């Protein structure tokens, strides 16, 4: 495990790309808690239940796995960063704006550039309130079907871009700006985003979580089951206590979270076994299992055969046809 030696960086440990894939899933970093723990490095502006942050990314290795219980709106001031989730990749460059749903993500660092960003940390409740407040002023109809991906690009205009640069001085202003002034600026940004005609997919997602807590839980679990998160971490992402999470999960899926996660991960692992040449270590990691041994044991319990023998049988059957 590698950690930054620069005393100006937060004490965050990330695994390198060279380390065994089966080990990587043991270290999921709650990036929101990390931000809160070091306000000297992560310059912050707090208004009600939202948080604005300006920082240069402290990641010092190739890959990092992060999760957050809040949604992030991320604006790149300078540098580059690559975001990855199963089946989706997006490179962030200067001037790009992206909406990152609450949940887990993989970060790739570009070592030749420092990534300087402004991040807006937003709970579902703030998004719901904003959409209800501005819906009558929006001329976007019909709403797009919400995307299943973990993140989506957000369309901007001149006013949106200018907003982020105008915000930078507030992070170091002494004394701090009045909270009511900051709230007006935040509301301005949200209105510009929600009123942009190209952001219908984002609005569709917010509308979905507004109308059904059950739909929001299903959306979050389907987007994050391939990450090796604990039930406590899944509860945080879904903004519930562990008891409430288990109760609501049972209502939504008619099974326990543990059983559902194992079955969904095994289904995904089976597709990798029969549709790729990845080895067992890679498959166990990409499917969200703790170790290759843990994956192999559960796979054999379900299919009555070890993973590699299962692959050979399927391949042999295909050759015969």
Buried (B, 14 or more C-beta within 10 A) or exposed (E): EEEBEEEEBBEBEBBEEEBEBBBBBEBBBBBBEBBBEBEEBBBBBBBEEBBBBBBBBBBBBBBBBBBBBBBBBBBBBEBBBBBBBBEBEBEBEEEBBBBBBBBBBBBBBBEEBEBBBBBBBBBBEBBBBBBEEBEEEBEBEEBBEBBEBBBBBBBBEEEBBEBBEEBBEBBEEEEEBEEEEBEEBBBEBBBBBBBBEEBBBBBBBBBBBBEEBEBBBBBBBEBBBBBBBEBEBBBBBBBBEBEEBBEBBEEBBEEEBEEBBBBBBBEBBBEBBBEEEBEBBBBBBBBBBBBBEEBBEBBBEBBEEBBEEBBEEEEEEEEEE
